[in-house]
């Protein structure tokens, strides 16, 4: 799992308990809410236990434990965002198509009509993504992938996907920040208001929020600063009526400048957050 994704989880979820504590908690968690969220609780508990007990992969065990604990609270957590994983280039197209198919079926009613296969399909997809990023245990990759497609077939039978609408191009918005600051400025707020209005017109699109910093300061500091900027935009979107589960947050620090500069240069166009609505 990418370190940036781990930092984003921390930023979105607040201060977390110790890793082992969450992994232990999810083992005995009792799901609440819908049949789907209850099934998700158990599925993520099993996936977390597998990563901890058999793979000794504590960061990913913690990540899936957190998803299980959120499901136990009745929250509908989403399948993994592929942008948060360092995947082999030759596997991205297949995984992207698989996720689109899964999300289409889930949104078409599979969560309500076939809760357990829907939960199994989502967690097997997440397992596939995690194993594919590691990319050194072909048997485990194949097992997760095959189980995902088996569960997906159940969803297709019970909740066929609706006719596909014409492709909609994602909308991109960019807002800028003052030097070493993460507050949303008035001119940025106007752009974010437009993004919120467009997102609401599109129903419930997914929204990626990516923070950036210029090259003045250390890499570690700029990574944190870019996440704070992304979090400020996330909070603005939520306050404007966008639901939290639509939004994925990440920070790139100074790694992806809009304007390449030498180290230490203060470049206003690099102090930005990019918002993609799709």
N, C-alpha and C positions, 0 to 999 in steps of 0.2 A: 504494500500500500504506500502511495506517495506520502512523504512527510507533509506536503502541503495539505493533503486531504485530512491528515490527522490534526493539523493545526486548525483547519476549518471546522472540524467536528467540535474541537474544544471551544472555538470562538462562538459557535452557534449554540452549544449546549450549556455553556457556563462552566464553572469549576466542577470537575468530575471527582468521584470517589476513587480510591486506589483501584488499579486495573483488576487485581484479583477479587476485590470486593464486588464489582459489577458482574464479573464472570460467575461468581458464586451466587449472587442474587438472582440472576436470570434462570439459574437451574431450578429454582423453586418458585419462580414467579407464576402467578395465576392471572391469566388474561382476562381483560374486561372488554366491554364494548360489544362489537358485532361478532358473529361467528368467524369472520375473516381475521379480525385483530386477535381473537383468542387463538386461532390456528397459527397465526404469525408468531405469537409469543413462543409457542412450543417449537416451531420450526427454527427460529433464530436461536433459541436456547440450545437445540441440538447442534446447530452449525457452530455456535460459539464453543460448545464442549468439544467438538471434533477438532477445532483449531487449537484449543488449549491442551487437551489431553493426548491427542494423537500427533498433531503437527508441531506442538510447542511454539506456536506462532501467537505470542501474547498480544501484540498490537491488533491483529485482525480478530482474534478472539474477543478482545475488548470492544472493537468496532461493532461486531455482530451482537454482542451482549447488549450494547446500548440500543441497537435497533429493537432487540427483543423487549427490553424494558420499556421503550416508548410504545411498542405495540401492546404491552401489558396494561398501559395506561389508557388504551383505547385509541391511540393515534394510528392513522393509516400511513405507515412509512412507505417510501417509494423504492423501486428497484435501484440498484447502484447506478450512479452517473458515471459513464465511461470516461469522461474527462478527468475524473479524479484518480484514475489508475494508469500505470505505466505499462500499456499493453503492447504486445508485438504488432508491428504494422500490418502483417499479413493476416491478422485475426480481427482487426477492428471492424471491417465491413460486415463480417458475419455476426459479430456481437451487436453491432448497431442495428442491423435488420432484426435480430432476435429480440432486442429490447423494444423496438418499435412495435413488433407483433404482440409482445407480452402486454405492453402498456395499452395498446388498442383493445385487447380482449378484456383487460381489467376494467378499463373505463367504459366498456360496452355492457358491463353488468356481471362479469365473472366473479367479482368479489362477493356479490350477494347470492348468485345462483349456485356456485360451486366453490364455497369458501375454502375448503381444505385443499383441493387441487390447485386453486389460485395461489394460496399461501405457499404450497410446495413448489409451484412453478417459479415464483419470485425468489424464494431462498435458493433454489437450485441454480437460477440464473446468477445470483450473487456469488454462490460458490464457484460457478464456472469462471466468472470474472476474476475472482481472487486467485484461483488456481492458474488461470491463464496468465496473469501478471507474473507469477513466480516462474511458470513455463519450464519446469524441470521434472515434473512428475506426470507423464502422459496418461497413466492409468487413472489418476485422480481427475485430471482434466476431462477425460472421456466419460468418467462416471458422472460427474456433475452435468456435463453437456447432455448426455443421453437421458438422464433423469429429468432435466429441464424440458427437453423436447417431448418426452413421454407425458409429462404433466401438461405441457402446452396443447398436446393433442386432445386431452380431456376438456380443456377450456374451449377449444375450437368446436368440439361436438356440442357442448352445453351452451356456449355463449358465442356464436359466430360473430366475427368482427363485422362492423357496419361497412357499407360501401365507402371507399376512400374518397375524400374530397380532393379537389384540385390542390396541388402542392402550394403551400404558403411559404413565402420567403421569410426567414427570420428578420426581425427588426433589431437594429443595434443603436444604442444610445451611449453617449460618452459624457461624463461630468468630470469637472476638474476641481482640484483642491489647492488651498494655499500651502506654502512651504511648511512642512512638518506639522500639518494639521489634518484632522479627519472630520471636521464639521461640514455638513452640507450647506453650501452657500446659496443665497437667494437665486442666483442665475442657474445653479444646478437644480434647485427645487423645481423651477419651471420645466426643465427637461424631464425630470422624474415624474412630474404630474402628467406630462404627455405620455410617458411610458406606461403609467398606471392606467390611464384612460384607454390606451391601445390594448393593454393586456386584458382589461375587462371586456372590451368589445370582442376579443378572441375567445371568450369563455374562460377556460382555466389553463392557459399555456404554461409551459415550463420556462423559468427565467433563470439565467445564469448571471451572477454578479461577480466580476473579477477585479480585484484591486491591484493597483500598480504604484510604484514610487520612482522618483528620480534617483540618480546615482550619488547624491550627496548623503553621506552617512554610511554606516557599515551594512553589509548584506543582511545580517540577522535583524538589525533594527528596522531596515526597510521592509523586510518580510512582515514583521509585526505591524508596521505602519500601514502597509497595503491591506492587511486583513482588517484593521480598524476602519479604514475607509470603506471597505466592502461591507462591513457590518453596519456602518452608519447608513449606507444606501439601503441595505436590507430592512433596517428598522423603519426607514422612511416609506418604503414600499408597503410594509405591513400596516403601518399607521394609515396608509392611503387605501387600504381595503384588499390588498393582495394577500392570499393565505400563505402561511409560512412554508407549507409543504410544496408550494410551487417553486420555491427559491433555492438555488444551490449557490453557495458562497465559496470563493477561493481567493487566495492572494498570490501574486507572482513576484512581489518585492521589486527589485530593480532589474530582474532577469529579462523582461520583454519590453524594452523602451519603445515608445512610438517614434521617438527621435533619438537615434544613437548618439551617445556623448562619451567623453572620457570620464573616468572615475572621478567623483567629487563634484561634478557639474550640476548646478541647480537648473533644471529644465522644466518650466511650467507644464508643457504638454505631456510630460511623463508622469505627472502627479494626477492620476486619473482613476476612474472606475468605469469599466465597460459593462453595459447591461444588454444582454441578448434575450429577446422575447421570441419564443418559437413554439 
